[in-house]
Amino acid sequence: MTSRRADNGTPKRPRSVLRRVVETLVIVGIVVGLDVLLVYALFPFGSTSEVVWSEYAAADNQDIDTVIVGSSTGQRCVDPNVLDSARGTSTFSLATPAQPIENTYLAVSEAISSHHVHRVIMGVDYETMSLDPWDKGTVTFVQAKAAHESLPKAIGDYAWLLTTPGFPSTTKFLEVLFPWTLAHVKGGLGSIADNVRMRLDGTTTIEAAEVRDSAWTYVGKGYGNYSYQLDTSKAREAMSPTKHGIADFTDANMATLQKIVDLCRENDVQLVVVATPRPAFNVLCYGEKYPEQMSRMRYAVESGGGVYLDANLLKASYYAPAAEDFADGEHLNATGAEGFSAKLADYLGRLDADEDVSGLSYSYDDWSEYLASIGYISAVTLDGSVEDGMATLCATPYTGTNVQVEYQFCLCDADGNVTGALRDWSSDATVTCAVPADGSLTVRVNTRQVGSSADFERYCMWSSAH
């Protein structure tokens, strides 16, 4: 067997174990250093999660007796400043965008251990319980939280993340090690340079967040919101099932909810679970699945001693948000959140006074009463198909069971301007018309209640180009 030789003909000595260890450490150091630089340059500075946790860390010595937790629906529907003004409490919002329910458990645990809170308000929606955790939301939440904690706590958070079922797999593990692959600034070198500059020049996380999203405004106590207004003519795109489908609540999510219920009960913390307000069309579109599945969540919360409120089932005499109060199909805007928070403060006051609040809401058990209570057209959608040069269009109104609807169909140009009548008002929700030779057809349907003299109440558009 021939031994290896150096260029001068002398035998090469095998590398020592120490040398191999040193070489490995050097390579690891280079990789880690490069990763740190890439995170610094590419990972967005000033995420909403980062704002929340940096502000929470700054409030370490302040009294906090109530926290708001949950995903963006909870984040953007409850203004802690309004609650505190009305109730004299001290509230902080730990709700963050795309916060999986596992992360909500972490937030509740942190609030109980660090501030010994008395009340947890948990904002939820249908998708809180039906969707699997989103990797990006989970990772960014833990990173933002850990960045403002002591080293032992941060290690504990990462240990929790890496031992969460599904995370030890290679892909997800790498996302934790190299987070810039999961979330990174967009817009080229200029955006990267701005990201680095803000990290270096003393820009606060709040200032950075408002630069990253100029439409978002931070109000305080972990809460910020938008002034957008819902366009009901695009209700189809605004419906949650359009993006997520309609699935049953997962066993894993129900189990985590039970952990939150148990944690609050064991620590003598009042848990108030709030199904956050939505436009009526984004409740009606679930059909019977909504009461079927949401009642499972209500049972789990109430069985464990918590309070459950579905704000969508509050009677109109108590709370009736307008379409203008919503930013989209799932979130309230700043004005809407202010109004709902005032109403929630009143509701909590009634609870504290041991008042019976059951009469303020409809029940999943009497779903027909809720359906009958919607005395207006929340939205309308228009679906169409083309065959042999003819288009068949059918409108679907989202309204209560006792509302009679009539329809008017109009032809429009590509910009949506009405160019002519297709059919005047009638109770027929379907219309058929010829498609022009160039294949372009845009139709608008107007809807109103039978007997109304309004030009229309809700409308939407359909185009053959779509």
N, C-alpha and C positions, 0 to 999 in steps of 0.2 A: 504494500500500500504506500503510495507516494505522499510524502508530507508536503504541505504548502510551503513555498519559499518566497522570500522577498525578492525584489528586482535584482539585488546584488548576489542572489543565489543562496543566501542564508535562510534557514527555516524560519517561518513566521510563528510567533508565539500566539496561542489562542488568547482571546480577550478575557481579562479577569472578570469575575462576577461583579466586582465593585464598578469596573468600567462600564459594564452593561447597565447597571443600575443608574449610574450617573447619566449615561446617554439617554436612557428612558426618561429620567426626570427632566432632562433638558428639553426633550421633544414634548413632553407633557406641558412643561412650562411655556414653551413657545405656543402650543395650541391654546392653552388657557389664556395667555396674554393676548393672543389674536382674538379669541372669543370675547374677552373683556372689551377690547377696542371696538369690535363690531357691535356689541351690545350698546356701548356708549354712543356710537355714531348712528346706528340703524334703528335701535329699539326706540319707539316714540316716547319722548319726554313730555309729561303732562297729560297722561291718560286720566279719565274720570276716576278710575280706581285709585290711581296715585294721589289725586287730590283728596279723596275721601280719607285714605289712610294717613297721609301726611297731616291733614287737619285734625284727625282723631288723635294722632300722637301729640300734636301741639296742645290738645285739650286734656292732656294726661292728668293735670292737677285740678281740673274743673269737675264740679259735680254734674254727673249725667245720670238721670234716673230712668230715662226711656230711650230705646234705640229703635230705629226703623231698619229692617233688613229685607233682602229680596233682590230680584233682578231689576231691570230698568222700569218695569211697570210700577214697582214699589218706589223706586228712586224718583220717578217723575210724577207721582200722584199725591205724595204727602210732603208738605213743606213744614219742617220741624219748627221754623220760626213762627208760623201761624198757630201751631199747636201750643207752643209755649206762651204766646201772647194771650191766648184764650184760657189756658188751663193753669198757668203759673208753674209749669213743669220745666225740666231741663232735658231737652231731646237732642239726639244726634242721629243723622242718617248714615248707616253703613251699607245701604243698598247701592249696588253697582251694576253696570250693564252686563247682561248675559251671566248673571251670578247663578251658577248651578246650586241646587238645594244643598249639596254637600258643603259648599262654601258658605251657605247661609248658616249651617250648623256651626262652622268655625267662627263666624261673626258673632253669633249668639253666645258661644262659649267665651269668646274674648270679652264681650261686653259684661258678662256676668262676673268673670274673674277679675277684670281690671277696674270696673266701676260699680259692681254690685247693683246693677239696674233692677228696677222693680217691675218694669213693663217692657215687653218686646212686641212691636207691631210688625208683622210679617206680611209684606205685599206679595200676592200670588196671582197667577192666572192659570188658564187651562194648561198651557204649555209648560208651566213650572213642573207639573206632575206627569206630563205625557212624553216629554222629550228626554233623550239621553243627554248626559252632560256634554257640553261643548268644550273641546280641549283648550281652545284659545282663551275662553272666559275663565276656565279653571286655573290655567297657568298664570295669566296676567293678574288675577285676583291674589294668588299666593305670593307672587313676586312683589306686588305693590304693598301687601301687608307686611311681608318679611323685611322689606327695605327700611321700615320705620320701627323695627322692634329690636330688642336685645338679641345678641347672638344666640343664646340658648333657645329663645322663642322662635327665632328664624329657622334654626336647625330643626326644631320640632315641626314647624309648618312644612318644610321641604320633606322631612321624613314621612309626614302624613301624606303628602302629595305622591311621593314615590312608592308608597305602599297601598295607595288607593287601587281597588280592582281595575285592571285594564292599563294602568300606567307603567308597570314594569316592562311592557312590551317595548321593543327596540325603538319604534318610531316615536312614541310618546315620551320615552325617556330622553331621546335626543332633543325633543322640543324643549324640555326643561333645561338641558345643558346649553342649548343654542337657541335661546328664545327669539333672537332676531330672525330666525327662519319662520317663526310663527306669526310675528307681528313686526312690521318694519315701515319706516316712513316711505311715503310715495311722492313722486314728483321729481325724481332725478337728483343730481348732485347739489342743486340749489337747496332742496328741502333737507338733504343730509347736512349741509353746511349750517342751515338754520337750526337744526336739531342740536348740533354740537355747540353752536353759539349760545343757545339758550341754557344749556347745561353749564357753560363756562362763565357767563356774564352775570350770574346771580338772579336770573329770571325765576320767579316762584313757580311752583307746579300749577297754581291757579292761573297765573298769567300765561303760562305755556299752554294750558288747556284751552283758554279763550283765544289764543292765537291759532291753535290747531283747528278749532271749530268756532268761528266767529259768531255763529248763531246761538251758541250756548253761553249762558250767563250764570256765574256762581253767585248764590244768594247768601249762603252761610250755613254752618252746622252740618257740613257734608252734603248740602243740597244745592243743585243747580238745575236749570231747565231751559226750554226753548219757547219761542213765541209763535212757532208754526201753527197753522190752522188746517184742519182736515178738509180735504176736497172730497165730498161725498159722491161726486160724479165718477170717482175712481174707486168705488167701494170694493170691487172685486179684488184689486191689488192690495187694498187695505185689510182684507179679511185674513186672519191668522191661518185658517186652514188652507188658503191659497199657497202659503209658504211652507207650512208644516204638515198639512194633512190633518186627519182626525184619528187619533189613536187612543186606546185606553191608557189610564194611568199605569206607569210601570211599577212593578213590585219594589224595585230598588228605591224609587222616589218615595213611595209610600212608607217604606221602612225608615228612610232618613227623616221624613216628616214625624214619624213616631219618636225618633230619637230626640228631635227638637222639643216635641210635646213633653217627653219624659224629663229632659234636661231642665225645662222651665218649671215643671211641677216639683221636681226634687229640690230646686233652689228657691222655691216660693216666689217665682216670677210669673206675673200674669202674661200669658201669651194671647195676643189678639191677631188672628189671621184674617186678612182683608183681601177678598177677591176684588181687584181694583176696577174702577169704572171703565167701561168700553161703550162705544156707540152701540145702540140696540142691534144693528145689523150684524155686528161681530159677536153677538151672543146667539141670535136667531139662526145663523148659518150652521151651527153645530147640531141643530135639530134636537132630538131626544137625548143625544149623547151628553149634552151639557148638564142637565139635571142628574142624569144617571151617574156620571163620573164625579161631578163636583160634590154630590151628596156623600161620596166616599170620603172626601177630604173633610167635610163638615163633621161627619161622624167621628173620624179619628181625632180631630181637635177637641170636640166637645166631650168625648169619652174620657179624654185625658185632663179635663178641667179647664180647657182653654175657651176662648171666645171666638166665634166664627161669624164673619159678616161678609155677605156677598153684596157689594155696593151696587151691582147691576140689578138686584132685586129690591132695592129700597123703593118704597112707594113714592110716586111723583109728588105727593103732597108734602113729602119730607125732603127729597133730593131729586132734582131733575136737571141733569147737565144738558146744555145745548150742544149742537154739533160744533159750534165755534169754540167750545172748551177743550176740544181734542186736537192734538197735534197730528195724529194719524189714527189708525184703527185700534191701537193698543195703548196709547199713552195720552195722558192729559198734557196740555201745554201749561205755561206758567200761570195764566189766568184761571184755567180750569183747576189746577192743583191748589191754588189759593182758596177757591170756593169749596172744593171737596175737603180740604184740611180743616176749614172752619166748621163744616158739617160733622167731620169725624171728631173734632174736639167736643162738639155738643153731644155726640153719641157716647164718647168716653165719659163725659160728665154724668150722663144718665146712668151709665154702668156703675160709676163710683157712688152714685146715690142709691144704688140697688133698685133702680126703676126697671120695670118690665119693658124691654125694647122689642119684643117679638112682633108687636103689632106694626112696627115701622117697615117691615119687609114682607115680601111674598116668600113662599116656601117652595123648595124643590118638590115637596110631596104634593103640592097643589099647583103644578106647573101651568095648568090651563088658566089659572087666575092671572099669572104673570103675562101669559100670551095675550089675554084679553085686555090687559091694562095698557098696552102700547097702542094709543089712539092716534098715531101719526105714521107717515111713511119715513122710515129711517134712511132708506137708500133703495135704489133700483139697479139691477144689472141687466145687460142685454147680450144674449148669446146668438150666434148666427152660423149658418152653413151655406155653402154655395154648391149648386149642382145644375148642370146643363144651362148655365148662364142665368140662373134664378137664385136669389138669396132668400132664405127663410130665417126670420129673426123672431126671437121670443124674449119678452121682458119678464123679469122676476122681481117683484117688490118684496121688501123686508119690512113687515109691519105686523100689527096685532091682528088677532083672528076676527075682530069685529069691524075692521076697516075695509070699505069697498073702494077699489082703485080703478081709475080710468086712464087711458093712454092716448098720447098723440105722437105720431111718427113724422119726422121731418128729414128731408135730404139736406146734406151739408157739403161744403167744399173741404179740401184737405186741411184747412186751418180751423175747421169746426164751425164756420159761419153758415147759418141756415140759408139755403138757396131755394127751397120750395117745400110745399106740403106733400107728404106721402099718404097720410090718412089722419083725419081729424079725430077729436076725442071720441073714444068708445071704450067699452069694457073688455074688448078683445086684446089680449096681450101679445098676439102673434100677427106678423105682417109678412107679405111676400112681395118682392119687387125684382125687376130685371137689373142685372149688373151691366154697366156701360161697356162698350167695346174694349176700352183700355183696361178693364178689370178693376178699376178703382171705384169703390162705393163707400160712402160714409153716411151713417144714419144716426139720428138722435131720437131718443124716446123721452118725452116729458110725462110725468105722472102727477096726479093730484087725487084727492079724495072725491068720490062722487058727490056732487052737490056743491063743490067748491067753485068759486069764481076766480081763484088765483090763476095767474098765467101758468104756473106749475109749482110743485113742491120739491120734487127731486127729479134729476135727469141723469142720463149717461149716454155715451157714444159707442158706436161699433163701426169698425172699418174693415173692409175686405183685405187691406194690407196687413192686418194683424192675424 
